[in-house]
């Protein structure tokens, strides 16, 4: 009787590539499903940090979250391993991974045990550090407070001697400008579109993560979508 409407949440900047291409993708899905599936995109952490959005999804909200593997580490040990720095040597390995039985099993387990359905996977590219102080070697991290997005990545900073911190991505500009953080990390597109070069003089092209990116919703909501529409979503998302 009425369309299914989903709010699509992301920490990505509104002027970044993720939002540009996902906006086009979801518009295509709406068109090809005759307007039965409608999507509203909320960039810049407008609906909260990733963990906040996951809580809303698990509470039954008709939401989709675009995030990294590392957001799922509290729900899947397998995805935690795949989130670790330097696991992938290049972006093609991410796409090789999702063609394996390991991936199919991991996705099914996540849906069954946590009610979280991964329905799209890709990569945003290599992640690097941007900072107010130079980072030329791991030892340089020991002097810095570094904003990282997930528990796993914060634990990595701790392991190499740094001081990890958390916070909404949209707050990075002011936090680095005022000295609350010394550095943060992300893909070049996100670092550029967030204008962090205005408050950071240094960039370390560490390439420490290939940044696998997934789109998730509750498995319960996914199962409410007709199979022919699920197939359209999968097709469009794989292309995107």
One Martini backbone bead per residue (centre of mass of N, CA, C, O) as a GRO file, in nm:
protein
  240
    1UNK     BB    1   0.051   0.065  -0.013
    2UNK     BB    2   0.356   0.144   0.052
    3UNK     BB    3   0.656   0.246   0.084
    4UNK     BB    4   0.983   0.165   0.155
    5UNK     BB    5   1.172   0.340   0.404
    6UNK     BB    6   1.517   0.445   0.409
    7UNK     BB    7   1.786   0.522   0.613
    8UNK     BB    8   2.106   0.652   0.516
    9UNK     BB    9   2.407   0.601   0.684
   10UNK     BB   10   2.702   0.822   0.736
   11UNK     BB   11   3.035   0.958   0.781
   12UNK     BB   12   3.043   1.077   0.525
   13UNK     BB   13   3.075   1.328   0.324
   14UNK     BB   14   2.859   1.516   0.131
   15UNK     BB   15   3.117   1.578  -0.086
   16UNK     BB   16   3.168   1.287  -0.141
   17UNK     BB   17   3.186   0.990  -0.317
   18UNK     BB   18   2.993   0.810  -0.166
   19UNK     BB   19   2.743   0.995  -0.184
   20UNK     BB   20   2.730   1.028  -0.485
   21UNK     BB   21   2.702   0.715  -0.565
   22UNK     BB   22   2.473   0.633  -0.366
   23UNK     BB   23   2.260   0.825  -0.469
   24UNK     BB   24   2.247   0.698  -0.750
   25UNK     BB   25   2.186   0.407  -0.665
   26UNK     BB   26   1.919   0.454  -0.503
   27UNK     BB   27   1.770   0.583  -0.738
   28UNK     BB   28   1.776   0.330  -0.918
   29UNK     BB   29   1.624   0.144  -0.726
   30UNK     BB   30   1.364   0.307  -0.716
   31UNK     BB   31   1.304   0.290  -1.018
   32UNK     BB   32   1.321  -0.037  -1.044
   33UNK     BB   33   1.085  -0.051  -0.797
   34UNK     BB   34   0.853   0.159  -0.852
   35UNK     BB   35   0.879   0.312  -0.561
   36UNK     BB   36   0.892   0.088  -0.319
   37UNK     BB   37   1.186   0.203  -0.278
   38UNK     BB   38   1.314   0.432  -0.031
   39UNK     BB   39   1.578   0.692   0.005
   40UNK     BB   40   1.766   0.848   0.276
   41UNK     BB   41   2.045   1.058   0.302
   42UNK     BB   42   2.296   1.066   0.587
   43UNK     BB   43   2.550   1.247   0.642
   44UNK     BB   44   2.785   1.343   0.876
   45UNK     BB   45   2.656   1.190   1.125
   46UNK     BB   46   2.344   1.268   1.162
   47UNK     BB   47   2.262   0.970   1.307
   48UNK     BB   48   2.547   0.909   1.401
   49UNK     BB   49   2.743   0.691   1.491
   50UNK     BB   50   2.791   0.376   1.407
   51UNK     BB   51   2.704   0.248   1.678
   52UNK     BB   52   2.436   0.401   1.693
   53UNK     BB   53   2.315   0.283   1.430
   54UNK     BB   54   2.320  -0.012   1.511
   55UNK     BB   55   2.122   0.019   1.745
   56UNK     BB   56   1.885   0.111   1.566
   57UNK     BB   57   1.873  -0.138   1.388
   58UNK     BB   58   1.827  -0.344   1.628
   59UNK     BB   59   1.552  -0.182   1.708
   60UNK     BB   60   1.410  -0.161   1.393
   61UNK     BB   61   1.510   0.039   1.213
   62UNK     BB   62   1.485   0.182   0.882
   63UNK     BB   63   1.811   0.112   0.821
   64UNK     BB   64   2.124   0.219   0.674
   65UNK     BB   65   2.476   0.123   0.678
   66UNK     BB   66   2.784   0.275   0.608
   67UNK     BB   67   3.079   0.070   0.654
   68UNK     BB   68   3.309  -0.108   0.815
   69UNK     BB   69   3.420  -0.397   0.937
   70UNK     BB   70   3.491  -0.278   1.228
   71UNK     BB   71   3.189  -0.237   1.320
   72UNK     BB   72   3.158  -0.575   1.349
   73UNK     BB   73   3.350  -0.681   1.589
   74UNK     BB   74   3.118  -0.731   1.816
   75UNK     BB   75   2.981  -0.975   1.614
   76UNK     BB   76   3.267  -1.060   1.455
   77UNK     BB   77   3.564  -1.223   1.447
   78UNK     BB   78   3.617  -1.237   1.143
   79UNK     BB   79   3.590  -0.927   1.085
   80UNK     BB   80   3.814  -0.846   1.274
   81UNK     BB   81   4.046  -0.973   1.120
   82UNK     BB   82   3.973  -0.822   0.840
   83UNK     BB   83   4.037  -0.525   0.985
   84UNK     BB   84   4.322  -0.538   0.995
   85UNK     BB   85   4.612  -0.422   0.942
   86UNK     BB   86   4.753  -0.536   0.642
   87UNK     BB   87   4.578  -0.766   0.516
   88UNK     BB   88   4.563  -0.599   0.261
   89UNK     BB   89   4.750  -0.527  -0.039
   90UNK     BB   90   4.488  -0.488  -0.218
   91UNK     BB   91   4.175  -0.429  -0.354
   92UNK     BB   92   4.129  -0.709  -0.493
   93UNK     BB   93   4.115  -0.882  -0.226
   94UNK     BB   94   3.832  -0.803  -0.141
   95UNK     BB   95   3.686  -0.938  -0.392
   96UNK     BB   96   3.798  -1.219  -0.340
   97UNK     BB   97   3.674  -1.272  -0.061
   98UNK     BB   98   3.357  -1.250  -0.154
   99UNK     BB   99   3.401  -1.543  -0.323
  100UNK     BB  100   3.388  -1.706  -0.064
  101UNK     BB  101   3.291  -1.923   0.181
  102UNK     BB  102   3.375  -1.750   0.417
  103UNK     BB  103   3.185  -1.514   0.351
  104UNK     BB  104   2.914  -1.658   0.347
  105UNK     BB  105   2.934  -1.754   0.642
  106UNK     BB  106   2.971  -1.479   0.779
  107UNK     BB  107   2.704  -1.350   0.686
  108UNK     BB  108   2.513  -1.566   0.801
  109UNK     BB  109   2.601  -1.544   1.098
  110UNK     BB  110   2.527  -1.246   1.138
  111UNK     BB  111   2.224  -1.279   1.081
  112UNK     BB  112   2.162  -1.505   1.297
  113UNK     BB  113   2.309  -1.370   1.565
  114UNK     BB  114   2.258  -1.027   1.498
  115UNK     BB  115   2.061  -0.911   1.275
  116UNK     BB  116   2.282  -0.868   1.032
  117UNK     BB  117   2.288  -0.738   0.694
  118UNK     BB  118   2.490  -0.799   0.426
  119UNK     BB  119   2.443  -0.640   0.083
  120UNK     BB  120   2.730  -0.491   0.060
  121UNK     BB  121   3.058  -0.466  -0.113
  122UNK     BB  122   3.372  -0.283  -0.081
  123UNK     BB  123   3.587   0.007  -0.153
  124UNK     BB  124   3.763   0.322  -0.059
  125UNK     BB  125   4.052   0.253   0.000
  126UNK     BB  126   4.316   0.397   0.128
  127UNK     BB  127   4.458   0.456   0.443
  128UNK     BB  128   4.556   0.759   0.621
  129UNK     BB  129   4.753   1.006   0.767
  130UNK     BB  130   4.665   1.304   0.948
  131UNK     BB  131   4.860   1.595   1.076
  132UNK     BB  132   5.027   1.828   1.305
  133UNK     BB  133   5.247   1.602   1.296
  134UNK     BB  134   5.496   1.411   1.215
  135UNK     BB  135   5.493   1.084   1.027
  136UNK     BB  136   5.771   0.844   0.973
  137UNK     BB  137   5.715   0.647   1.221
  138UNK     BB  138   5.594   0.456   1.467
  139UNK     BB  139   5.729   0.628   1.699
  140UNK     BB  140   5.559   0.893   1.642
  141UNK     BB  141   5.288   0.791   1.774
  142UNK     BB  142   5.370   0.812   2.084
  143UNK     BB  143   5.306   1.143   2.083
  144UNK     BB  144   5.002   1.080   2.003
  145UNK     BB  145   4.668   1.174   1.935
  146UNK     BB  146   4.440   0.933   1.789
  147UNK     BB  147   4.186   0.913   1.572
  148UNK     BB  148   3.956   0.637   1.590
  149UNK     BB  149   3.666   0.447   1.490
  150UNK     BB  150   3.756   0.181   1.651
  151UNK     BB  151   3.851  -0.050   1.870
  152UNK     BB  152   4.057  -0.195   1.694
  153UNK     BB  153   4.216   0.063   1.603
  154UNK     BB  154   4.282   0.159   1.889
  155UNK     BB  155   4.446  -0.093   1.967
  156UNK     BB  156   4.667  -0.045   1.759
  157UNK     BB  157   4.772   0.220   1.872
  158UNK     BB  158   4.848   0.102   2.145
  159UNK     BB  159   5.053  -0.117   2.036
  160UNK     BB  160   5.241   0.141   1.914
  161UNK     BB  161   5.213   0.373   2.166
  162UNK     BB  162   4.962   0.528   2.150
  163UNK     BB  163   4.678   0.763   2.171
  164UNK     BB  164   4.361   0.695   2.168
  165UNK     BB  165   4.057   0.815   2.001
  166UNK     BB  166   3.724   0.946   2.001
  167UNK     BB  167   3.473   1.046   1.752
  168UNK     BB  168   3.324   1.240   1.552
  169UNK     BB  169   3.406   1.319   1.240
  170UNK     BB  170   3.293   1.620   1.238
  171UNK     BB  171   3.505   1.695   1.489
  172UNK     BB  172   3.802   1.691   1.380
  173UNK     BB  173   3.869   1.976   1.305
  174UNK     BB  174   3.844   2.104   1.594
  175UNK     BB  175   4.023   1.897   1.748
  176UNK     BB  176   4.283   1.963   1.592
  177UNK     BB  177   4.287   2.273   1.615
  178UNK     BB  178   4.283   2.247   1.956
  179UNK     BB  179   4.453   1.965   2.039
  180UNK     BB  180   4.295   1.704   2.108
  181UNK     BB  181   4.416   1.617   1.841
  182UNK     BB  182   4.684   1.510   1.609
  183UNK     BB  183   4.517   1.274   1.459
  184UNK     BB  184   4.405   1.097   1.161
  185UNK     BB  185   4.205   0.860   0.959
  186UNK     BB  186   4.176   0.798   0.597
  187UNK     BB  187   4.075   0.864   0.310
  188UNK     BB  188   4.146   1.093   0.077
  189UNK     BB  189   3.859   1.185   0.024
  190UNK     BB  190   3.781   1.246   0.322
  191UNK     BB  191   4.012   1.436   0.391
  192UNK     BB  192   3.942   1.643   0.172
  193UNK     BB  193   3.627   1.691   0.220
  194UNK     BB  194   3.706   1.788   0.532
  195UNK     BB  195   3.951   1.998   0.530
  196UNK     BB  196   4.218   1.906   0.703
  197UNK     BB  197   4.447   2.074   0.561
  198UNK     BB  198   4.387   2.338   0.736
  199UNK     BB  199   4.500   2.178   1.024
  200UNK     BB  200   4.720   2.017   0.850
  201UNK     BB  201   5.073   1.957   0.755
  202UNK     BB  202   5.039   1.632   0.748
  203UNK     BB  203   5.121   1.323   0.559
  204UNK     BB  204   5.078   0.962   0.580
  205UNK     BB  205   5.135   0.701   0.343
  206UNK     BB  206   5.049   0.404   0.484
  207UNK     BB  207   4.821   0.201   0.393
  208UNK     BB  208   4.689   0.028   0.648
  209UNK     BB  209   4.410   0.035   0.482
  210UNK     BB  210   4.157  -0.062   0.245
  211UNK     BB  211   3.863  -0.031   0.333
  212UNK     BB  212   3.618  -0.198   0.376
  213UNK     BB  213   3.279  -0.176   0.247
  214UNK     BB  214   2.951  -0.168   0.393
  215UNK     BB  215   2.605  -0.272   0.381
  216UNK     BB  216   2.346  -0.237   0.632
  217UNK     BB  217   2.085  -0.430   0.791
  218UNK     BB  218   1.838  -0.580   0.902
  219UNK     BB  219   1.737  -0.897   0.852
  220UNK     BB  220   1.438  -0.842   0.888
  221UNK     BB  221   1.415  -0.619   0.668
  222UNK     BB  222   1.537  -0.774   0.433
  223UNK     BB  223   1.307  -1.005   0.440
  224UNK     BB  224   1.078  -0.790   0.343
  225UNK     BB  225   1.209  -0.795   0.076
  226UNK     BB  226   1.171  -0.875  -0.221
  227UNK     BB  227   1.359  -1.078  -0.413
  228UNK     BB  228   1.365  -0.895  -0.672
  229UNK     BB  229   1.476  -0.648  -0.507
  230UNK     BB  230   1.730  -0.771  -0.396
  231UNK     BB  231   1.860  -0.818  -0.674
  232UNK     BB  232   1.877  -0.520  -0.749
  233UNK     BB  233   2.051  -0.424  -0.516
  234UNK     BB  234   2.292  -0.610  -0.573
  235UNK     BB  235   2.353  -0.515  -0.859
  236UNK     BB  236   2.395  -0.210  -0.802
  237UNK     BB  237   2.609  -0.240  -0.575
  238UNK     BB  238   2.825  -0.390  -0.732
  239UNK     BB  239   2.869  -0.164  -0.934
  240UNK     BB  240   2.923   0.068  -0.714
   0.00000   0.00000   0.00000
